[in-house]
Every structure is written in C-alpha cells, then in structure tokens.
C-alpha cells in the first residue's frame, strides 16, 4: 500500500499539499454514490429508440458525505423495491414476446426486428416463462455486490493514497477484501462469533440456522470473487 493521506478530525493540522483533503473526501463520496446507482455503461450516441441507461444496478444509495475524514456512502445492496420493479419489467417483456409470437402465428404479423433466427428460437421455446423470482433476486444481488466492489476498487486504484479513507468508512467492507486470506479469515471469524454469541445470548436453534445460512451465502460469494476452492 502506498503512503496514506488520512485525517480523522477537522482540528487536525493538514500537511503541505493536503489542503484539499476534506473536499476531496466529500467529492469522492458523491462520485462513488453516483457510480453505484448509475449504469455500468453509457450510450453517448443514440439511435431513435435507444435507452440512455443500460444495466442499472439495484443499489439504493441513502446518503453520501465525508465523516471523520472518511468516505461515507450509506447504501443498500439488492434493494427489494428496485428489484421488484425490475422483475415486473422482466415479466412484462416475456409476456410481450409471447404475444408477438401468438400474433405472428395467428395473423402473420411480423414483429419489429423479425429474423429467421427469432422465428426458430420462438418456435423451439414458446411459451417463454419469466425467471423464478428467487433466482432473479439472487442474480441481481450478486451483480450489485460485484458492481459495489468494482466501483470502490476503481477509485482506490485511481487514488491509492486515499485507500484508507475510502475503505474505512465503507458499509460493506467484506466485499472489498484484496486477498483470499482476508476472505477466509473473515468467514472463520463470523462462524466463531456465531458460536460464542449463540451461547452467550442463548439463541434458539432457528435463529442460529438463519445466521449460519447467511454466513454460508456470504462465503459462497467471497469464494467466487477470490477464486477460492472450498478445500482451501
């Protein structure tokens, strides 16, 4: 890690060259927040029927600010409200495709963008069914996690001297681990804490199973991110 520029109190005396520290951190929080809710890509040149935004995340950003010298982006990954809206849109598009096929078969009406490939695909797969809601939610959540990770790492790589200020205030630090050792250590600690807390607070088995399931789901994603074999 490069030498870090980090201040935690407005009363701290800033070193020479660090005069913009507080505004830099505040601006970084805004930029990260905007990137989290924004598109993965932007179409700058549009044809008549193109949408401006493609692949919008399901991350709800609540607030962005500098606090105690750190980048603070308060957000929720896999926001259920957003995902429900996206799922409704997904289901509607499937229904439209089925209707286009029915109109084509019954009345010979070719849909916009007709091609022999489309006809063969619809003939082989009709009727189309929307993705199962649970699978759709899981896919959106995992996509959000990767978008969150990639967004933070982008700014860390651009401004490596602010890495401590960026990561220390992150809501979801577990998705920002750099090494597989950090990921494995985190899961071990979570399981150990669950065992200790279940005894300390006398949690019922149902709560313990729910919390263990949550840890297992996080483990799967972390292992996927860091390409960890389950035997490691």
N, C-alpha and C positions, 0 to 999 in steps of 0.2 A: 504494500500500500504506500502511495506517495505521502509526503508530509501533509498532514491535515490542517486545514484552517477551520477552527471551530471556537465559537464563543457561546456561552450559555446565559449571559446576563448583560442587559443593556448598560450596566455600570462598568463592564469590562473595558479596559483601555485597548483600543484596536491598534495593532502593529501597523507600521508603514506599509502602504499598499492594500490594506484591508478596509479602507474607508467605506466601501460599498457592501460590506458583508451583510448587514441587516436587510437591505433592499434586494440583494442577490438571493438570499434565502426566501424572502417573501415572493419574489418573482418566480423562483423555482417551484414553489408550492402551487402557484397558479398554472404554470406551464404543465406540470405533471398532472394536475387535476383535469385540465382541458384535454390532455392526451388520453387520459383514462376513459373519459366519456365520449371521446371523439372516434373517428374512423381509423382503421388500420391503413387505409389509403384514401387519397382524394383524387377524384377525376377533375382535372383543371379544364380540360376541353370536353365539352358536352355535345352529344348529338341531341336531336329534338326530344327523345323520350328517355334519356339517361337520368338517373338519380344522382344528386351531388354526393351523397354519402353512401359508402359501401361498408358492410361488415361492422356495424355499430356494436359496441360492447354492451353487456348487461350490468355494467358497474354504475351504481348510484353514488355520486360524489356529494357529500353533505356540506363540507366546508373546506377551504384551503387557507392556510396562514402560516406565518412564522411564529413559533412559540418556543421560548427558552433557547433561541438560536438554532432551532431545528426546523426542517421542512415538515409541516403537518398537513396531510391530506386525509381527512376523515371520510371514509367511503365504505360501501357495502358491495362485496363481490356477489355475483349471482342474485341480483335483486329480483325477488319473486314477481313484483308488479311489472317490471320491464320484461321479464321472461314470459309472463302470461300474455302480454301484448304481442310479443314476437311469436309465441306459439299460435295465437289466434290468427295472426297474419300467415303463418306457415300452413295452418289447416285450411284457410281460405284459398290459398294458392293451389293446394292439392284439389280442392273442390272445383276450382276454375279449370284445371287441367282435365278433370274427369268430364266436366260439362263440354269442354271443347271437343273431346273425343266423341261424346254422345252426339253432338251436333254434326260432326263430320260423318259419322256412321249413318245417322238417320237422314240427314239433309244434304250431305255432300259439301258442307260449309268448311272450307279450309281455314284454320286459324292463322293469325299473323305469325310469320316465321315458319310456316309449314315446310317440311322436308321429308323425303322418304325415310330418313333415319327416325324422325319423330313418329311417323306412322308405324314403323316396325316396333319401336320401343313401346308405344302405347298399346299396340295390338298384343304384345307379349306380356305387358304388365297391368293392363286395365282389369279391375279398377284400382287406382292408386290409393294408398292409405297414408294418413299422416303418421309421423314418427310417434312412438309412445311418449306421453308427457314426461315420465320419469327419465327416460333416456335423453330426451330433448333438454331437460333441465341440467342433467349431469354434464352433457356436452357443452352447454353454454357456460356453466360454472368453470369447467376446466379451461375453456377458451379465455374466460375472464382472468383466471389465475396466470395464464401464460402472457396475456396482454399486460397485466399488472407487473409481472416480473420483467418483461422486455422493456416496458416504459421506464421503470426505475433504473434498470441497468443501462439504458441508453443515456440517461442524464448523468449517472455515475461515471460512465466511460467518457462522456464529454467534459465533465468537470470532476476529475478524480480527487482533487484537493478538498472537495465538499462531500466526499462519500460518508463520513461520519455524521455530518449534519443531515444528509438525506436519509440514511438508513435508520439512525437512532430514533427518529420520530415517526417511522412508518408503522401503520396499523397492522400490517401483515408481514412481519419480518421473516417468518419462516419460508415465504416464497422467494426471498432474496438471498438465501444461502449461496455461497460461491462454491463450496466443496461438498462432496458426498459425505465426508466425515462430519461436517456440521449437521447435515440432514439426519444421518444415522444417530448422532448424539442427541439431537432434539427428540426423536421418536423414543429413544431409550428413556430420556428424562421424563417425557409425558407419561409413559407407562409406569414408571417408578412413582411419579406424583399421584397417579390414579390409585395405585395400590395403597400408598400411605394415606391419602385423603379418604378412601373408602373405609379404612379402619378408624381414622380419627373422627370422622363425622357419621360413622355407622350408616353409610348409604345402602339402600336396598339393592338387591341384585339387578333389578330393571334399570336403575339409573347407571349402575356400573357397566352394564351391557351397552347402553346407549353411548356412554362416553368412550368405551373401548372401540365401538364401531366407528365413532368419529375419528379417533386416533388412527385406526386402520385405513380409513379413507384418505386421510392426510398422508399417511405412509405411502400408499399406492401412487399418489400424485408426485410426492417428493422423489420416490424411487424412479418414476418415469422421467422426471426432469433431469435427474442426475445420473440416469442410466445405471442404476444400482441393481445388481442381481439380488434376489431375495435371500440368497445364501451368504451374502456379504456380512 
